[in-house]
């Protein structure tokens, strides 16, 4: 039995990046009950930021990079008879060097090669001003340094809420109509109204942004114009933030959905900007966002009545672009090679180390690598001619690797900061800086400590762990020992994850001003290049942070925080098999995407043998996140009680979102509800399309197993 691995408990992942919802059973090739509707799939990305050669880490797995993303996108389109490819802004700007060194022309070339059909403006398209924006989109000499001539986009760009101050008209066309499968689809473009606060004043000179009220009026106006042209399927490509958590979708895009009439012809709002997951309905509009940097893409499925042009069904899935087992797209590789050949400095050593610049214990204490990164951030050029910032703060979760001993290349730096975060300069009072430091010390849901010590530059402090959090910072000063004035305003550089309140650093949301700048990896690379000059890279602990241990206990490394991230299909099945102690088969699973030597192969084989799973199209999709309704179809097989179709429909109808349950899952979810496995007296939501956290999945399986025994 050489193929079979002995497994313990299912791996519980604690990821810095949230996992993504993935394709549901039966998603491919489905049609409406009438069998006459046209099925169209809108395949899209947002916030790519020119990450052509950047590999990101998603749940400790490699994901993203344009060659991998291209393969996913091409395969997705190949599955469907009718599809369109779109991007939703920030495809350029804050880009990786392989793109940014040529003013993002490599990224524009890649999108042209891919055959994108429509795109919208993000705030980063305004980074270098209106002239540069137009050169990238329409072609011509880029005004920055005058060295790059753009070919222009071979697809349509749309935006309805940026107005040319000289003409009073939209800067570019507000909408476009695409026809596919004999039906017409209208795309209206929007960009976040916060754009003037995200780029330098020069970036938005000559244009104005509509207010929230004006924006709603504009969408209604252009939707009416589209209807007058026979278009009833309308998509808003809104580079506006949105997030879906616990079945609730919030953010600027959700606010727009609420402001539109309930009977608005707008069917879908695609969100962006905050690099999050969104997949839910608000006021009848489906809102979708697929994270960022090419680590995911959205597949929006529309069933359209060809007679009326109306959308009869709509849903979306968001898929992670994991690299394992995926062949890189050769056309994309050729574009990257052409750029790298022009810039050999990206693959040459930038310096050397003695192996001591590490991130060891960065969650609890000052670390040499943390100091190096924070110093680089503090020196970042924001184009405001203001010099270096007073302070810089780096979250330890964003430091993903150590500097290697010996030669250090750009690739090594990219492993350390793989997320491609944008740096943000904020104005904080001394009191807010102190509050920021206090927010390092949190508590998990189970009461265990959750410390995320910020790596810092420009200041130093002492923390006495004998005192409560509000009193823990006993001294706070500049590098030279000058006390920080609580009332004085200082400048501080953080990454966009922190600036948005990530890791509970919520005081940053109250910053007096905010200026978006360059990408963190670019800054780190340039800092190393400038300071090491090809020689030794030097960094060490300098006493920036002094932690006084609590006298009554020995400091310990904090326990891993409770995971609230989604669990994969393989992990769910493994947990179920472990709990049932199944060990009956000696043959490997027959799914095409489950390797015989995979860690979860035995569990999937056991679950298949027991009749819990059957896969789809010969695949099991082990790395895809499992949804609540998918989990229900598996767990329902544990239970013997049957419900009729009529009774099942009645049970499901008792929930506010019962109408969103897929047909294949209605009986299963109803069975679990009847057994008390799903649903509670105080809960009126089933959230069938949402993922399950590892903790929720375990609790659900335990309930189902208990119900089986009863």
N, C-alpha and C positions, 0 to 999 in steps of 0.2 A: 504493500500500500504506500508506494513512494510518493504519490502525488498528494497525499492527504497530510495537512498540517494540523498539529495539535494546538488548539486555540484556548486562551484563557478568556478573560472578560473582553468584551468589545472595546476597542480603542475609543477613548473619550478625547475629543480634540478640543484644545483651547487655542483658538486661532485669533491672530491680530486682525485678520480680514474676515468679514462675515461670509459664510457659505451662501451659495446661490440656489434658488428654486430651479428645478429642472423639468424636463419633458414628462408629461403625464402619460399613462397608458392610453392607447387609442388616439393619440394626438395626430398621428400622420394619416392623411387620406380620409378623414371623417367628413361626412356630409350631413346636411340637415335632414329632418324627418321627411320633408317633402321630396328630397332628392333632386331638387331643381336649382337650388342656390349655387352660386359660384363661390368656390373656396379660394380665398386670396391670403397669402402670408406676407406680412411686412417684416423683413429681416433687418434689424438695426443695431447700431452701437451709439454710445454717447461718451463724451469726455475721453477720447482716445489719446489726446495730447502727444501725438507724434511718437508714441512709444514703439517704434518700429522694431528695435532689437532688444527691448527690455523684457526680461522674464520676471514675473511677479510670483509671490508665494501666496497661495490660497489654501488655508488649512494644511500648511506644511507640505504642499504639493506645488510643483511648478505649473504656472499657468500664464497665458498671454504670449505676447510677441506677435508681430504682424504675420510672419509665415505660418504660425499656428492658427491665429485668428482667421486668416484667409482660407485655410483649409476648412475650418468649421463653417464659414459663411458660404463657401462654394458648395459644400456638401448639403447644407441646409436648403439652398436654392434648388439644387439638383433634385431634391425629394419632391418638390411641388411643381405642379403644372403652371400655376400662376403665382408669381411673387415679385416683390419690389425690394430694393436694397436702399437703406437710408442711413444718414448719420444725424445726430441731434446736437451739434455744436461742440466747441472746444476740441475739435479734431486736430487742430494745430494750436501752438502756443504752449508755453511751459513744457516744451518737448525734450526728448532725449537728444544728446549731441548729434547723433547720426542724422537727425532731421533738422535740428535747430541751427546747426552750423551753415546750412544752406537755406535758411529762412523758411524751413518747412516745405520746400519744393519736393523733397523725396516723399513726404506724406501725401501731398497733393497728387504726385505721380502715381502713388500706390492706389489712392482712391479712384483715379481715372482708370487704372488697369483693372481694378475690381469691378468696374461698371456700376458705380453707385448711381441711383436714379434721382435722388433729391437729398439735400442737406440743409441744415439751418445754422444760424449764427449762434456762437456761444460768446461769453464775455472775453475769452482769450483771443478771439479773432480780432478784437479791438486793441490788443496789447501795443502794437506799433503805430496805431492811428488809422484813419479812414483810407488814406492813400495806399497804405500797405495792404489793408484788407481787400480793397478793390483789385490791387495787382495780383494777389493770390487767387482771387475768384475769377476775375475776368482776363487775367494775363497782363504782362508788361513788366517793366523794370521795377524791382522792389526798391523803395526809397531809402531803406536802411542800408547805408554804405554803398548803395548802387552797384552791387556786385552780382546779384542774382536776378535773372529774367524768368518770370513765371510763365508757364504755358497756359495757365487758366484751367478752371474746372470744366470737365466735359459733361457736367450734370447741373441741374437747377439748384440754386440757393434761394431760400425764401425767408422773409422777415417782415412782420407787420407792425412792430412797435418801436422801431428806431426811425426817427424822422429827420430828414435832411433839413437843417435850419434855413438854408438859402432858398429851398423850393417849397417847404412845407409838405412834401410828399415822402412816402417811405423811401429809405435809403436804397433798398433793392426791392424787387417785386414781392408783394406780400403773400402771394399764394401761387400754386401751380396745380394743374390738373394732369393726372396720369391715368391712362387707360390700360387695363390688363384683364384678360379673360372676358372682354366684352362689357366690362363695367368701368365706370369712372370713379376715381378717388381724388379728392382735393386735399392738398397739404397747405396749411397756414403756418407760418413761422413766427416764433416769439423768442426773446432772450430775457434773462432775468433783469428785473428793474434795478437790481443792485449793481449792475455793471459799472456805473460811474464810480462806485466805491471800491471796485475790485481792480481797476486799472488806473494808470496815471491820468491826470486831466488832459494831457496831450492825446491820449488814446481815443477820447470821445469828443474832441474839439470838432465843432461843425455839425453835431447832431444832438438831438434831444430824445429822451426816452418817455414814452407815454406813461401816465399815471395808471394805477390799478383800474380806476373807473374808465379811463380812456381806452385801456387795453381791452376791457370787456366789450366796449362799444365797437372797437375795431374788429374783434373776432366775430361779433354778431353781424357787422356790416359785410365782412368778406364771406362769411358763411351764407348770407343771403345772396350775394353775387354768385357764389358757386351753385346754389340751388337754382338760380335763374338760368344757369348754363347746364342744367340737368344733372347736377352732382348732388347726391344725397349721402354719400359716404365721405365724411370729413374728419381728417386727422390734424390735430394741432401739434406741431413739433415745437414744444415749449422748453427751451433750455432754462427751466425753472426747477428749483429743488423740490423733492418729494421723497418720502420714506413710508414703507408699510411695515408696521410692527404690531404683532398680536392682532392681525386682521384689520387694523385701522390705518388708513393712509392720510398723511398730513403733509403740510408744506405749501409752498407758493403755488405749485401746480394744483393741489387740492383746493386751495382758496379760489383759484380761477374756476375750477369745476363747479364749486358752490355758487359762484357769482353768476355763472351762465344760467339761462332759463332751464328748467327741468326738461322742457321739450326741445331744447337746442338740438340742431342737426349734428353737432359735434359728437362723434362716437368715441374717439380715443384722444388722450393727451399724453404725449411722450415727454417725460421729465428728464432732467439732467442737473448738472452743476454741483450737487453735493455728493456725487460719487456713491450713491446708496442704492439699495434695492427698493423698488416700488412695484407693486402688482396688486391692484385692488380697484374697486369702483367707488366713485364719489359722485353723487347726484346723477347717476346714470352714465357717467363717463368713465371708461377704463383708463387708469393711470399706470404707466409702466416706466421703469428705469432699470438699466442693467449695469450698475456699478461703474467701472472706469478702466482705462488703460488697456483695453482689449482683453480683459480677464473674463468677459462675459458678453453675450449678445442676447437680444430679445427677439422672440418669434411671436408676432401678433397675428393670431388667426381670426379672419373675418369671413363670415358666411353672408353673402350679399344676394338679395333678390334681384335677378337681372331685369325684371319687369319694372320694379319701382326704384331700384338703386339703393334701397334701404338695407342696413345691416340687421340681419335676423339673429345672429349669434356672434359673440366676440369673447376672446380669451387670450391669454398670453402666457408664455413660458420664458424663463430666463435660464440660460445654459452657461455653465462654467467652461472656459476654454482650457481644460487641463491638457498638459503637453504629452503625458505618458501615452504611448501607443499611437500618436498622431503624427503623420508625415508632414513635414514642412512644405509649404507651397513654393515651387521652384521659381515662379515669376516674381514673387515677393523677395525671395532670397537674392535674386539678381539685382533688384532695386537697392537693397541694403548693401550688397557688395560694391556696387558702383559708388555709393556714398562713402563707404569705408576706404575704398581705394583712393578717394580724394583726400581722406583725412587719416593717414596712417598713425597720427598721434594717438588715436583712440585705442589702438592695440599695442602700443609700445609701453614699456614700463615707465611709470611716473615717479618712481622712487623705490626705496628699500626699507625694510624694518628688521629689527632684531627679534621679532616675534612677541614683543611685550605689549603691543597696543591692542588690548583686548576689551571685550564688553563684560567680562566676568563680574557677576553680582550687580549689574547695572540697575536692577530693579530695586536694590536696597541701598546702594552706596555710590559714591563717585567712581567712575571708571575711566581709564586713559582714553579709550576710543570715544566715550561719551564727551569728554573734554574736547577732543579733536573735532568732532562733528559740530558741537555747539560753537566753538571758536570760528569754524568756517561759516556757520549760519549768521553769526554776528557781523561778519565782514561782507555779507551779501549786498550786491548793488541793486537797488530798487529803482534806479533811474531818476531818483528825486534829488540827486546831488547833495544828500544830507550826511554822507559819511557813514561810518559803521554805527550800528545801534548800541544803546546802552547795555542791553542784555540779550541773551538768547537762551531758549529752553528747548530741549529735545526729549521727547517721550521715549523711554527705554524700549518699548515694544516695537519701535520703528528701526531699531538697530539689530539687523538680522544675521550678522556674521562678524567674525574677527578679521583684522588685517593679517594676511599671511606673513610668515617669516620669509625674508628674501625679497625678490622682485614683486612689486605691486603694479597691476595694470588697471585700466579703466574697468575691465570686467570684474576685478576684485572689488572695486568701489561700488559697482552696481549690485553686487551680492549683499553688501552692507546696507544699502538704501535702495531696495528694489521696487518701492511703491510709486516712485515718481511724484511725490507730494510737491505741491506748490508752497513756497515760503510766503509768509504773511507778516508784514510789519504792523504792530499795534502800538497804541499809546495807552499806557497803564499808569495809574498812580502807585506810589510806594505801598500804600495800603492794599491795593489790588495784587501787587506782586507777592505780598505776604499771604494773602488769601490763596493765591495760586499754589504756593508751596504747601499750604495746609491741605489743599485738595489732593495732594499726593497720597494721603493716608486715608484709604477707604476701608470698607468692611464688606465682605461677601454676604450673600443672602443667608448663609448658614452661620454667620457670626465670625468667621475666620478673617484675619487681616488681609487686605488687598493693597499692598504698597506698590506704587509706581514712581520711584524716585526720578525726578527730572534731572537730566544732565544739563549743566549750566555753564554760562560764560558771562563775565562782567560783574559777578557778584559772588558773595560767599555768605554762608549762614551756619548756625549751630542749631541742631534739633535735639531736645531733651525728651527721650521717650518715657521718662518718669511723669511727664505732664500730659494733660489732655490735649487733643489736637489744637484747640483754639489757643493754647498757651505754649505749644511745643517749640515754636521758633523763638529761641531766646536771644539771638543776635542776628542782625541782617545788615550787611554793609556792601559797599563797593569793593573792588579788588584791593584798593589801597587802605581799607579799613574805615573809610568815611561812612557813617551810618546812612542808611537809605531813609529819605524824608517821606513819611506817609502821605503828605499832601502834594508832593512834587510829582510832575508828570514825566515819565521816562518812556523811551522807545524800546520795544522788545520784539524779537523775531521768533516765530514759532512756525510749525507747518500747518497746512490747511486743515488737517485732521484735528489738531488741537484747537485751532482757531474756531472751529465749529462746535466746540464743547466736548470733543472726543476724550475718552478716558476720564470723564467727569470733571474736566477742567472748565467748568461752566462760567467761572469769573471772566474768562476771555470773551464771552459773548457780550460783556458789558464794556468792552474796550471803547475808548473815546473815538478812535479812528482806526481804519483798517486799509492797508495797501497791499495788494497781491503782487508778488514778484516772480523771481525765477524758480526753476525746479530745483529741489534739494540736491539731487545727484549732480547736476551741472555745477552748482556752487561748491560742493565737496570736491569734485574733480579739479576745478579751477584753483581752489585753495591749496590743495596738495601740490599741484603743478607749480604754483607761485612760491610756496614756502620751501618745498623740498628741492626744487630745481633739479630733479633727477637723482638726488642723493638721499640721505637718510631722512625718513619721516619720523618726527619726534613728538611724543605726547606722553604724559605721565599724570599720576594723581598729585594734586597741588594743595590739598587742604581746602578746596572750595566748599566741600560739605563735611561737617563734623557731626556725627551722630553719637549722642550719649545714650548708651544702652540702659534699659530699665533695670533698676537694681535688684528687683525681685525675680528676674528670670533671664535666662540666656537667650540672646537674640537668635531667632530661627528664620530660615528662608520661608517666606509665606507660602501657604498651601496654594495649589493651583485654584484659580477662581472657578466657581460653578459655571459650567458651560451652558450658555443659552443659544448656542449656534445649532444649525440644522444638522440632522444625522443623515448619513447616506443610506441608500437602499441596502448595500452590503452590510453596513454596521447594524442596521435595524434587524435584518435577517439573522446576523450572527448573534445578537443579543437574545432573540427569540429562541434560536437553536440551543444556545448555552443554557437558557432558563429551563427549557424542556428536556435538557440532557439527551438530545438525540444523537445516536451513534450507530446507525444501521447500514450505511452504504459503503461500498469500497471502490466505486467508480467515480471518475471526475465528472463535474457538470458539463453539459453539452452546449452551453451558451457560447457563442462566437467571441464575446467580449469578456469572458472569464477565463483567465489563464489557469492551467492545471496546477501551477505552483503558486498561485496567488494566496495570500494569507487567509482570505475569506472563502476559498474554493470549497473546502469541506462543508462549511455552513450552508452555502448555496446549494450544494449537492444534497445535503440532508433536507433542506426546506423544499427542494423540488420533489424529492422522493416522497415526502410527507404530504405533498399536494398543496402546499401553501403558496407556491409561486409557479409561474409558467413563462414569464418573460414576454417579449413582444418582438416578432420578426426575427427570432433566433438570437436575440440579444437580451441581456438582463439589465444593462446600464448600472453596474454596481456602484459607480462613483457619483451617480446622480442623487440629489437630495430627495428624500421620500416625503410625499405630501400626506396630510391627515387622511384623505380619502383613499389613497393608495394603501396606507397602513391598515385602514379598516378592512379592505378587501382581503388582506392577508390574515388578520386576526379573526375575521368572521368565520374562517374555515375551522377555527378551534371549537366553535359553538354548534350545537346540534339543532337548536330551536330554529324553526323556519318562520318567515313572515311572508304573507302574500304580497303581490305587487301593489295591491290597493292599500293594504295596511301600511306597507313601507312608505308609500307616497304620503300617507296621512301623517305618519310619524315625522318625516322629514319636513313636511309643510309647517310643523309646529315651531320651526326655528326661523328667525328673521332672515337668515341667508340660505334657507333650505333650497331656494330656487337655483343656487349656484352649484349644488352638488351634481357631479357628472352622473349620467344615467347608469353607467356601469357600477357606480358605487352606492346607489340609493339603497338597495337591499342590504348590503353589508353594513352600512352606517346605521340603518334602522335596527338591524339585529343587535349591534353593539349598544345602541341607545336603550333598547328593551332590556338588555342585561345589565344596564347601569355602568357599562364600560365607557361610553361616551355621553357627554351632556350632563348637566346638573340642573337643579331647580332654579338656581339664580343665573344660569347662563342661557342666553337665547341665540347664541352663535355657534356654528359648527366649524367655520373657517376651513372648508374642505381643501382649498388650494394652497393653504399655508404649510410650511415645513414644520417638522417636529424637532424640538431641541432634544439633545441626548437624554436630559433628565425627564422631559415629558414622555419621550418614547419608552423609557424604562418603566415609568409609572403606568403607561397605557398597556404595555405588555403584561405587567404584573396583574393588572385588573382583569385582563382577558384570560390569563392562565387561571386565576382564581375563579372566574366565572365558568370556565371549562370544568373545573373540579366540583363545582356546586351542583 
